[in-house]
Amino acid sequence: MEQISEFIQDGQVNEHELDEVLEEFDIDELLENEIKAILTDVTKTKITFQAIQNSRRYLSNGKR
């Protein structure tokens, strides 16, 4: 039982320590930057896909 209590005490973080970590790493900003990068890649992929679709339409119309 004592081991469990020690484990819980070791795992606890006080609010001051948590604020320091959040300020140091600014996790929200990191996540925002990752999401922006993903959205940029998705947009580029959409544009490429549309270009391929348009090319296929153009080429298939020329064969008729």
MOPAC internal coordinates of N, CA, C and O (Angstrom, degrees):
PM7 1SCF
backbone

  N    0.0000 0     0.00 0     0.00 0    0    0    0
  C    1.4499 1     0.00 0     0.00 0    1    0    0
  C    1.5299 1   110.87 1     0.00 0    2    1    0
  O    1.2310 1   121.48 1   143.27 1    3    2    1
  N    1.3192 1   114.78 1   -36.73 1    3    2    1
  C    1.4671 1   119.30 1  -179.76 1    5    3    2
  C    1.5269 1   110.65 1   -66.68 1    6    5    3
  O    1.2310 1   120.71 1   143.81 1    7    6    5
  N    1.3281 1   116.25 1   -36.19 1    7    6    5
  C    1.4606 1   120.32 1   178.70 1    9    7    6
  C    1.5251 1   110.71 1   -63.15 1   10    9    7
  O    1.2310 1   120.95 1   141.57 1   11   10    9
  N    1.3189 1   115.79 1   -38.43 1   11   10    9
  C    1.4667 1   119.77 1   179.31 1   13   11   10
  C    1.5249 1   109.69 1   -65.54 1   14   13   11
  O    1.2310 1   120.06 1   136.90 1   15   14   13
  N    1.3157 1   117.50 1   -43.10 1   15   14   13
  C    1.4661 1   121.40 1   178.85 1   17   15   14
  C    1.5241 1   111.03 1   -61.80 1   18   17   15
  O    1.2310 1   120.71 1   137.82 1   19   18   17
  N    1.3352 1   116.24 1   -42.18 1   19   18   17
  C    1.4615 1   120.13 1   178.51 1   21   19   18
  C    1.5291 1   110.55 1   -64.20 1   22   21   19
  O    1.2310 1   120.35 1   139.06 1   23   22   21
  N    1.3267 1   116.94 1   -40.94 1   23   22   21
  C    1.4624 1   121.77 1   179.06 1   25   23   22
  C    1.5343 1   110.15 1   -61.62 1   26   25   23
  O    1.2310 1   120.70 1   136.65 1   27   26   25
  N    1.3192 1   116.26 1   -43.35 1   27   26   25
  C    1.4709 1   120.69 1   179.49 1   29   27   26
  C    1.5239 1   110.02 1   -65.14 1   30   29   27
  O    1.2310 1   119.89 1   136.40 1   31   30   29
  N    1.3067 1   117.82 1   -43.60 1   31   30   29
  C    1.4623 1   121.48 1   179.32 1   33   31   30
  C    1.5289 1   111.19 1   -62.35 1   34   33   31
  O    1.2310 1   120.38 1   139.40 1   35   34   33
  N    1.3205 1   116.88 1   -40.60 1   35   34   33
  C    1.4623 1   120.94 1   179.17 1   37   35   34
  C    1.5226 1   111.20 1   -65.52 1   38   37   35
  O    1.2310 1   120.31 1   146.05 1   39   38   37
  N    1.3230 1   117.01 1   -33.95 1   39   38   37
  C    1.4551 1   121.41 1  -177.17 1   41   39   38
  C    1.5155 1   114.39 1   -81.30 1   42   41   39
  O    1.2310 1   120.30 1   166.41 1   43   42   41
  N    1.3081 1   117.03 1   -13.59 1   43   42   41
  C    1.4596 1   119.60 1  -177.98 1   45   43   42
  C    1.5217 1   110.90 1   -77.63 1   46   45   43
  O    1.2310 1   121.35 1   -36.84 1   47   46   45
  N    1.3229 1   115.03 1   143.16 1   47   46   45
  C    1.4584 1   121.47 1   178.20 1   49   47   46
  C    1.5147 1   107.00 1  -124.53 1   50   49   47
  O    1.2310 1   121.14 1   -48.28 1   51   50   49
  N    1.3134 1   115.43 1   131.72 1   51   50   49
  C    1.4576 1   115.60 1   178.71 1   53   51   50
  C    1.5253 1   109.97 1   -81.27 1   54   53   51
  O    1.2310 1   120.71 1   -16.30 1   55   54   53
  N    1.3038 1   116.25 1   163.70 1   55   54   53
  C    1.4631 1   121.48 1  -173.38 1   57   55   54
  C    1.5289 1   111.80 1   -63.24 1   58   57   55
  O    1.2310 1   120.12 1   144.17 1   59   58   57
  N    1.3185 1   117.37 1   -35.83 1   59   58   57
  C    1.4641 1   121.02 1   179.93 1   61   59   58
  C    1.5332 1   110.76 1   -63.83 1   62   61   59
  O    1.2310 1   120.29 1   134.98 1   63   62   61
  N    1.3350 1   117.05 1   -45.02 1   63   62   61
  C    1.4673 1   120.66 1   178.70 1   65   63   62
  C    1.5219 1   110.90 1   -62.52 1   66   65   63
  O    1.2310 1   120.70 1   138.90 1   67   66   65
  N    1.3212 1   116.27 1   -41.10 1   67   66   65
  C    1.4557 1   120.60 1   179.58 1   69   67   66
  C    1.5255 1   111.05 1   -62.89 1   70   69   67
  O    1.2310 1   120.18 1   136.43 1   71   70   69
  N    1.3361 1   117.27 1   -43.57 1   71   70   69
  C    1.4662 1   120.86 1   177.97 1   73   71   70
  C    1.5276 1   111.52 1   -61.09 1   74   73   71
  O    1.2310 1   120.61 1   139.79 1   75   74   73
  N    1.3390 1   116.45 1   -40.21 1   75   74   73
  C    1.4671 1   120.37 1   178.92 1   77   75   74
  C    1.5265 1   110.97 1   -62.39 1   78   77   75
  O    1.2310 1   120.61 1   136.07 1   79   78   77
  N    1.3209 1   116.45 1   -43.93 1   79   78   77
  C    1.4604 1   120.33 1  -179.46 1   81   79   78
  C    1.5270 1   110.24 1   -65.51 1   82   81   79
  O    1.2310 1   120.39 1   136.28 1   83   82   81
  N    1.3230 1   116.85 1   -43.72 1   83   82   81
  C    1.4606 1   120.30 1  -179.91 1   85   83   82
  C    1.5263 1   111.47 1   -63.07 1   86   85   83
  O    1.2310 1   120.38 1   140.26 1   87   86   85
  N    1.3272 1   116.89 1   -39.74 1   87   86   85
  C    1.4651 1   120.05 1   178.65 1   89   87   86
  C    1.5334 1   110.56 1   -68.66 1   90   89   87
  O    1.2310 1   120.90 1   139.86 1   91   90   89
  N    1.3258 1   115.89 1   -40.14 1   91   90   89
  C    1.4591 1   119.85 1  -177.07 1   93   91   90
  C    1.5266 1   111.69 1   -65.50 1   94   93   91
  O    1.2310 1   120.40 1   136.61 1   95   94   93
  N    1.2984 1   116.83 1   -43.39 1   95   94   93
  C    1.4569 1   120.14 1  -174.34 1   97   95   94
  C    1.5119 1   114.05 1  -101.17 1   98   97   95
  O    1.2310 1   119.68 1   164.70 1   99   98   97
  N    1.3153 1   118.21 1   -15.30 1   99   98   97
  C    1.4648 1   124.16 1  -179.35 1  101   99   98
  C    1.5308 1   110.52 1    40.58 1  102  101   99
  O    1.2310 1   121.77 1  -113.71 1  103  102  101
  N    1.3107 1   114.22 1    66.29 1  103  102  101
  C    1.4588 1   122.32 1  -174.45 1  105  103  102
  C    1.5185 1   111.81 1   -58.35 1  106  105  103
  O    1.2310 1   119.85 1   142.67 1  107  106  105
  N    1.3305 1   117.89 1   -37.33 1  107  106  105
  C    1.4636 1   120.49 1   179.64 1  109  107  106
  C    1.5259 1   111.10 1   -59.67 1  110  109  107
  O    1.2310 1   120.59 1   137.22 1  111  110  109
  N    1.3253 1   116.48 1   -42.78 1  111  110  109
  C    1.4615 1   120.37 1  -179.83 1  113  111  110
  C    1.5326 1   110.89 1   -65.85 1  114  113  111
  O    1.2310 1   120.80 1   139.47 1  115  114  113
  N    1.3256 1   116.08 1   -40.53 1  115  114  113
  C    1.4635 1   119.74 1   178.46 1  117  115  114
  C    1.5267 1   111.05 1   -61.61 1  118  117  115
  O    1.2310 1   120.64 1   135.51 1  119  118  117
  N    1.3305 1   116.38 1   -44.49 1  119  118  117
  C    1.4607 1   120.08 1   178.94 1  121  119  118
  C    1.5213 1   111.15 1   -64.83 1  122  121  119
  O    1.2310 1   120.62 1   139.64 1  123  122  121
  N    1.3131 1   116.41 1   -40.36 1  123  122  121
  C    1.4670 1   120.47 1   178.89 1  125  123  122
  C    1.5286 1   110.58 1   -61.01 1  126  125  123
  O    1.2310 1   120.41 1   136.18 1  127  126  125
  N    1.3141 1   116.82 1   -43.82 1  127  126  125
  C    1.4649 1   120.66 1   179.24 1  129  127  126
  C    1.5293 1   111.44 1   -64.79 1  130  129  127
  O    1.2310 1   120.36 1   140.13 1  131  130  129
  N    1.3322 1   116.92 1   -39.87 1  131  130  129
  C    1.4643 1   119.98 1   178.34 1  133  131  130
  C    1.5214 1   110.65 1   -64.10 1  134  133  131
  O    1.2310 1   120.35 1   137.08 1  135  134  133
  N    1.3268 1   116.95 1   -42.92 1  135  134  133
  C    1.4613 1   121.12 1  -179.66 1  137  135  134
  C    1.5203 1   110.45 1   -65.07 1  138  137  135
  O    1.2310 1   120.28 1   139.01 1  139  138  137
  N    1.3175 1   117.07 1   -40.99 1  139  138  137
  C    1.4681 1   120.13 1   177.84 1  141  139  138
  C    1.5248 1   110.87 1   -61.71 1  142  141  139
  O    1.2310 1   120.44 1   138.52 1  143  142  141
  N    1.3218 1   116.76 1   -41.48 1  143  142  141
  C    1.4644 1   120.46 1   179.37 1  145  143  142
  C    1.5286 1   110.79 1   -64.52 1  146  145  143
  O    1.2310 1   120.63 1   138.94 1  147  146  145
  N    1.3133 1   116.40 1   -41.06 1  147  146  145
  C    1.4687 1   120.31 1   178.52 1  149  147  146
  C    1.5210 1   110.23 1   -64.82 1  150  149  147
  O    1.2310 1   120.03 1   135.56 1  151  150  149
  N    1.3272 1   117.55 1   -44.44 1  151  150  149
  C    1.4654 1   120.70 1   179.52 1  153  151  150
  C    1.5252 1   111.44 1   -62.99 1  154  153  151
  O    1.2310 1   120.16 1   142.51 1  155  154  153
  N    1.3221 1   117.30 1   -37.49 1  155  154  153
  C    1.4618 1   121.20 1   177.17 1  157  155  154
  C    1.5297 1   110.15 1   -62.86 1  158  157  155
  O    1.2310 1   120.72 1   135.82 1  159  158  157
  N    1.3356 1   116.23 1   -44.18 1  159  158  157
  C    1.4669 1   119.98 1   178.47 1  161  159  158
  C    1.5215 1   111.57 1   -64.12 1  162  161  159
  O    1.2310 1   120.23 1   140.90 1  163  162  161
  N    1.3238 1   117.16 1   -39.10 1  163  162  161
  C    1.4639 1   120.77 1   178.89 1  165  163  162
  C    1.5216 1   109.86 1   -64.29 1  166  165  163
  O    1.2310 1   120.35 1   137.54 1  167  166  165
  N    1.3250 1   116.93 1   -42.46 1  167  166  165
  C    1.4631 1   120.82 1   179.26 1  169  167  166
  C    1.5281 1   110.69 1   -62.49 1  170  169  167
  O    1.2310 1   120.43 1   136.21 1  171  170  169
  N    1.3244 1   116.78 1   -43.79 1  171  170  169
  C    1.4681 1   120.36 1   177.73 1  173  171  170
  C    1.5255 1   110.87 1   -61.39 1  174  173  171
  O    1.2310 1   120.55 1   139.77 1  175  174  173
  N    1.3199 1   116.56 1   -40.23 1  175  174  173
  C    1.4604 1   120.97 1   179.42 1  177  175  174
  C    1.5310 1   110.58 1   -65.20 1  178  177  175
  O    1.2310 1   120.37 1   139.00 1  179  178  177
  N    1.3261 1   116.90 1   -41.00 1  179  178  177
  C    1.4702 1   120.87 1   177.88 1  181  179  178
  C    1.5248 1   110.74 1   -61.19 1  182  181  179
  O    1.2310 1   120.89 1   135.97 1  183  182  181
  N    1.3192 1   115.90 1   -44.03 1  183  182  181
  C    1.4678 1   120.48 1  -179.17 1  185  183  182
  C    1.5274 1   109.97 1   -63.64 1  186  185  183
  O    1.2310 1   120.23 1   136.16 1  187  186  185
  N    1.3147 1   117.17 1   -43.84 1  187  186  185
  C    1.4636 1   121.25 1   178.65 1  189  187  186
  C    1.5284 1   110.52 1   -62.18 1  190  189  187
  O    1.2310 1   120.69 1   136.33 1  191  190  189
  N    1.3193 1   116.28 1   -43.67 1  191  190  189
  C    1.4575 1   120.73 1   179.39 1  193  191  190
  C    1.5308 1   110.94 1   -61.66 1  194  193  191
  O    1.2310 1   120.44 1   136.31 1  195  194  193
  N    1.3331 1   116.77 1   -43.69 1  195  194  193
  C    1.4568 1   120.28 1   178.94 1  197  195  194
  C    1.5286 1   111.32 1   -63.66 1  198  197  195
  O    1.2310 1   120.72 1   141.52 1  199  198  197
  N    1.3285 1   116.24 1   -38.48 1  199  198  197
  C    1.4652 1   119.87 1   178.26 1  201  199  198
  C    1.5262 1   110.71 1   -64.40 1  202  201  199
  O    1.2310 1   120.62 1   139.26 1  203  202  201
  N    1.3296 1   116.42 1   -40.74 1  203  202  201
  C    1.4684 1   120.15 1   178.45 1  205  203  202
  C    1.5255 1   110.39 1   -65.42 1  206  205  203
  O    1.2310 1   120.74 1   137.15 1  207  206  205
  N    1.3403 1   116.19 1   -42.85 1  207  206  205
  C    1.4672 1   119.43 1   178.10 1  209  207  206
  C    1.5257 1   110.97 1   -60.79 1  210  209  207
  O    1.2310 1   120.53 1   135.18 1  211  210  209
  N    1.3172 1   116.59 1   -44.82 1  211  210  209
  C    1.4674 1   120.22 1   179.91 1  213  211  210
  C    1.5259 1   111.15 1   -63.44 1  214  213  211
  O    1.2310 1   120.42 1   140.18 1  215  214  213
  N    1.3144 1   116.80 1   -39.82 1  215  214  213
  C    1.4689 1   120.28 1   178.40 1  217  215  214
  C    1.5186 1   110.58 1   -63.70 1  218  217  215
  O    1.2310 1   120.45 1   137.19 1  219  218  217
  N    1.3092 1   116.75 1   -42.81 1  219  218  217
  C    1.4761 1   119.96 1   179.65 1  221  219  218
  C    1.5233 1   110.47 1   -64.24 1  222  221  219
  O    1.2310 1   120.49 1   138.85 1  223  222  221
  N    1.3387 1   116.67 1   -41.15 1  223  222  221
  C    1.4702 1   119.86 1   178.18 1  225  223  222
  C    1.5264 1   110.52 1   -62.29 1  226  225  223
  O    1.2310 1   121.09 1   135.17 1  227  226  225
  N    1.3204 1   115.52 1   -44.83 1  227  226  225
  C    1.4677 1   120.69 1  -178.99 1  229  227  226
  C    1.5296 1   110.06 1   -61.92 1  230  229  227
  O    1.2310 1   120.87 1   133.54 1  231  230  229
  N    1.3279 1   115.95 1   -46.46 1  231  230  229
  C    1.4642 1   119.37 1  -178.05 1  233  231  230
  C    1.5261 1   111.64 1   -69.00 1  234  233  231
  O    1.2310 1   120.14 1   143.04 1  235  234  233
  N    1.3282 1   117.34 1   -36.96 1  235  234  233
  C    1.4645 1   118.57 1  -179.61 1  237  235  234
  C    1.5348 1   111.09 1   -73.79 1  238  237  235
  O    1.2310 1   119.44 1   152.19 1  239  238  237
  N    1.3230 1   118.68 1   -27.81 1  239  238  237
  C    1.4685 1   121.37 1   175.87 1  241  239  238
  C    1.5077 1   111.04 1   -71.74 1  242  241  239
  O    1.2310 1   119.97 1   148.80 1  243  242  241
  N    1.2977 1   117.66 1   -31.20 1  243  242  241
  C    1.4687 1   121.08 1   179.69 1  245  243  242
  C    1.5188 1   112.47 1   -72.37 1  246  245  243
  O    1.2310 1   119.49 1   158.67 1  247  246  245
  N    1.3058 1   118.58 1   -21.33 1  247  246  245
  C    1.4530 1   121.92 1  -178.56 1  249  247  246
  C    1.5276 1   112.58 1   -81.32 1  250  249  247
  O    1.2310 1   120.26 1   163.05 1  251  250  249
  N    1.3048 1   117.11 1   -16.95 1  251  250  249
  C    1.4754 1   120.20 1  -176.08 1  253  251  250
  C    1.4726 1   113.49 1   -79.65 1  254  253  251
  O    1.2310 1   120.10 1   180.00 1  255  254  253

